[in-house]
Amino acid sequence: MTKQSLTVIIPCYNEEILIDKTYLRVKAVFNTLKDIDASIIFINDGSSDKTADKLNNIASQDVTVKLIHFSRNFGHQAAVTAGINNTESDIAIIIDADLQDPPELFNDMIALYNASNCNAIYCVRKTRKGETFFKKITAKYFYKLMDRLSEVPIPLDTGDFRLIDNKIINEFKNLGEKNKFVRGLISWIGFVQIPFYYERDERLAGETKYPFKKMIRFALNGILYFSKKPLKLAIQLGLISTFIAMALLFYILYGYFFSGQTVTGWASTLTIVVFFGGIQLLTIGLVAQYIANIFDEVKGRPDYIIANKVNF
């Protein structure tokens, strides 16, 4: 029998505190896998600490560890994209380096994949240990919003932690768009995708690489690159504004011709002007953001630049 091949894709950014533990835990799981040729691809996303040195040291002692070093920091989604683009195995598992998603689940995920004849397993968080109430509530409603806006269903409470097979890997490689929203695109690709429920651990050390600003930027990228519905919302706002303006016009005309009363004062006029000005600015800003996205696509720059590879 031909052995099944597995690649574990691990994006890293300033993880010098954890990277050795991450490697050891993943390798410990590899020792429990049967009839599987397993390897790791670490993607160093332009780390400014000693992550690169530690990864080079690991790779020099273990040929099953492959490294991709970016020329600078291009972001988490670009790192995941690079990992998928450089994968040639039967199946791949995407997992972050912070160990919040336990590598010990690999066996169960692979068993479920082999038993269910599916093409992807997306991991659904039953609990999110060590995260603030604000992070949990914003994440919850972000995924609800994404699912509502998206043209394809996007599972709630999921991240990039998932298993994908070579059908999805090959189709993903053919996607030419920039600033990829990976979890959304994998859902868009289709095939048979099933959930795997688990409890997410808290981060062992270090700090999150997604502070509030990055969370907002990530959310906007996901929405604006993956859905055209906000543009339809802008049209609806325009129609509502027009309706309100017409209603006010009829009210003023009625008061002038039939009741002998006219609307006095400038406060109401100013309020209306500000209201419609806000709607216009919101709509123009939304359209401008879509144009900016088109600008990014037209430039044709790559998602990332690789400084060097190790053990490929």
Secondary structure, DSSP 8 states (H G I E B T S, - for coil): ---EEEEEEEEESS-TTTHHHHHHHHHHHHTT-SSEEEEEEEEE-S-SSSHHHHHHHHHHH-TTEEEEEESS---HHHHHHHHHHT--SSEEEE--TTSSS-GGGHHHHHHHHHHHT-SEEEEEEEEETT--HHHHHHHHHHHHHHHHHSSS---TTEEEEEEEEHHHHHHHHT---SS--HHHHHHHH-S-EEEEEEEE---SSS--S--HHHHHHHHHHHHHHH-SHHHHHHHHHHHHHHHHHHHHHHHHHHHHHTSS----SSHHHHHHHHHHHHHHHHHHHHHHHHHHHHHHHHHT--S--EEEEE--
